[in-house]
Amino acid sequence: MFHLARFVFSCACLALLSAGSAQAAERGKVQAFLEVTGFDVALDSIALSASDAPNMLGLSAGDFGSEWTRLSQSVFDRTKMRELALDILTETLEEDALSHAAAFYASDLGQRLVMAENASHLVEEDDTKQAAGQRIIADLVKADSNRVALYHRMGQAIDAAGSGLRFIQQIQFRFLMAASAAGVIELQLDADGLRALQRDQEGEMRMALRASNLAASAYTYQGFSEAEIEAYVEALETPLMQEVYELLNAVQFEITANRFEALAYRMKELGQGEEL
């Protein structure tokens, strides 16, 4: 499905909150929705992204000593992230959109898709998944398969607003600024300079993101027929499913950014290369 102390809402979440609160779903139904769609596992997989944090700072997890694992697990607590998602979605996810998405994912095809997506989310070695996906794509291109076009459509349907790159940039920005404020690193750029650097790299990052998403889709859905993938894409393209994904993308982004900011401030507890 997804290839994000006080909780701070993003502008996107605030806008969606205002639009959806009148017909918001009950908390119990939202909990069931998370499970049937696999979004609960997608949230859990955010914890795996903690390993990328030191790399953004030009460091490695080993530079922070043996307490790194304990700290990252504490900040990216799976129960806390699920509760944050429940809090937001209970206020924002409308009943008709919830019912529409849940009905699809509860179907036989939907549950098989969720099983494949859950397994893919929890593959810790992303490089391995990417390499396998790229080999699959190369073989599909040689065979002139329609699956490649379907995977492109799938990516567009999942992120119809084209917000994926913007979300990644914002997570990086918030993390680096928080790490600088916490004294973990000393940035050579101010906020405006960092934004300008991100704009300069935008074209390259957009191409890399598309290639990464394509490879991830090829890896995740390799066990499905072309007809099944097409049926999934058509389901994702329906207006209510688009509404659901716009909201879930915003929720995943905000939780990811929130946890990375928290991690930045907690990293000052760890001396580089030293035990606590």
N, C-alpha and C positions, 0 to 999 in steps of 0.2 A: 504493500500500500504506500509506503513512504521510502523513498530511496535517499526541537527545538523545544529566613527571617521574614521580611515583608515582600510580597510579590508585586512587581512593577509591571503594569500592562503596557504593551506596545500600542502605538496609534491604531494599528490594524485591529487589534483585539478590542480596543475601546469602541471603534466604529461598529464592529460586529456585535458588541454587547448591546449597544443602543438599538440596533436594528432587530435583534432577536429575542430580547428579554420578555416581550409581551406573550410569546407562546413557547417559552423555554420548557425543555423536557424535565421530567422528574429525575432526581439523582440516581435512583435505582435503575431506571431505564438507561441512563447514560453509562452506568457501570456495565450493564449488560452489553451495551453498544460497543464499548471499548474492547470487550472480550470477543464478541462475534466478528468484529471487523479486523481484529489484530492490532488495533492502535495501541493497546496496552503494551504489547511487545515492542512496537516501534518506539514508544517512550522509553522502555527499558534499554533499548539499544543506544540511546543518547549517552549512557554511561561509558560506552566503548569509545566515544569521541574524546574522552578525557585524556587519552594517550596522545592526542594531537597537541594538547596545550603547551607542553615544553617546546615542541618543534616550532610553534609560532613565535617563541621567544628566542629561537636560535640555540636552544638547550636540549637536553634529553632528560627523561625521567630519572636516570641515574645520578644526574647532577644534584638532585634534591634528597638523596639518601634513601634508606629503606622505608621511610615513613610515607613515601609518595603514594603507594597503593592504599594505605589506610586513609590518607587525606582525600584522595580522589573518590574513593568509595563512600566516604562520609558526605562529601558535597553532592555527588551524583547518586544520592540515595533513591532507589527505585520506588519505594513506598511514597516518599515525599513528592516525587515527580508525578506519580499517578494521582495523588491527592490534588496537586496544583491543576492538573488537567481536568479532573472532575469538577473542581470549583469553578473553572472558567466555562466548561461546556454545559454545566447545569444551568448557567445563566444565559448562555448564548445559542446553544443548539436547539433549533426549532423542531417541534414534534414531527412535522411532515417530512422534513429532511432526514431526521433520525430514522424514521420508519422506512423510508425509501432505501437508504443505504443499508440498514440492518437486514431488510428483506433480501437484497441481492446477496450479501455476504453470508446469509444463513442458508442459501441454496447449496446444492451439491457442488456446483462449479465454484461458488463463492468460498465455501469452506476449504476446498482443495487449493484455491488461490491463497487463502489466508495461511494455510499450513506451509506452502512454499515460501511465502513472504516472511513468515515468522522465522523459518529456518535460515533464510538469507540475511535477515536483520542481525542475527546473532552469530554470524561468521566473524570471528575476531580478526582474522588476517584478511583485511580488505584488499591488499595487494594480490593475494591468491585469487580472490573472487574476481577482481578486475582482469587479471591475466586470463582466467578461464573464459570470462565473458567476451573479451576481445578476440580470442580464438574462435568462439562461436560466431561472432559477428563477421569475422573474416571468411569463414566457411559459408555463411548465409549470403554474403555479397558475391562470392564466387558462383554460388548456385542460383543467383538472381532471385532470391526468395523475397516474397512479399512481407515476411515477418519483420524485416528491418524497417519498412515504412510503418508497419503497425506499432512497433516499439517507439518510433518517433511520435506518432499520434498519441500513444499512451503518455509519453512525457509531457506533451502539450496539454493533454486533458488533466493530468495530475496537477500541473502548475499553469493553469490557463492565464493567470494574471502575470506570469513571467517574473514572479517575485523571488525565485530560488537564489539567483545570484545576489540580489539585493540583501536577502536574509543572511547569506554567508558573509558578505562584506560587513554587515552590521554586527554580526557576532564577533568577527575578528576585531572590528573597531572597538567595540565595548570591552572586549577582553584585554586588548593592548592598552587602552586608556586606563582601565582599572588596575592592571599590573603596574603601570607607570605611577599611578596615584598611590599605590601601596608600597612603592619603593622596591618592587621585585626586579624591575628593569629600569633603565634610563633611556627613554626614547629620544632619538635625534630629531624627530619631527613633532610639531605641535598638531593639534586636532585637524586644522585646515590642511597641513602638509600631508598628513596621513590619508585624508579624504582624497587629495589630489593624486597621491600614489595609487590608491585603489582605482581611481578613474583611469589612470594610465594603463593599469593592468587588466582592465575590464574585458577587453576583447579576447585576450588570451584565456582569462578565467572562464568566460562564457563558453568558449570552444571546449575547454577541458571538462567543464561541468556537463555539457551535452554528451561528450564521449563517455564520461564516467557513468552517466545515467543509462546510456544505451547499453554499455557493457553489463551493468548491473541487471537490467531488464532481461538481457539475453541469458545471463546466468540463472536468474530466478525462475524464469518461465520456460526453461528448456524442456521440461517434461510435459508441456501442454501442446495440443494441436493448434494449427494455424486458425482453425474455426473457433476454438475456445478463446484464443487470444483476441480475435476480432470481436467476439461477443463481449469480452471484458472491456475492450476499448469503447465499444458502443455504449456500454453501461456507464463508463466513466464520463462520457460526453453528455449525458443527460443533464438538464439544468439543475435538478435537485442534488445530484451527485457533485456537480461543480460547486454548488453552495457549500456542501459538506467539506469538500477538499480545501476550499478557500479558508474556511474556519480552522480545520485541522492543521493546515500548513502554518497558519499564524500562531496557533497554540504551540506546535512543536518548535517553531522558531523562538518564541518568547521564553519557553522553558529552557531551551538550550542556551540562549544568551544570558538568562538569569543565573543559571548554574555556572557558566564560565566566568561571569563577573564575581560570583561568590568564591569560585576557585582562586581567582587572581588575588583577592584580599587574604585568603587563607594561606596562599603560598609563601607569604612572608614569615609564616611560622616555621618554615623549613629552611635551614641554612644549606646553601648549595654544597653537596658532597658531605654533609655532616648529618650525624644522627640527632634526633630530637632528644 
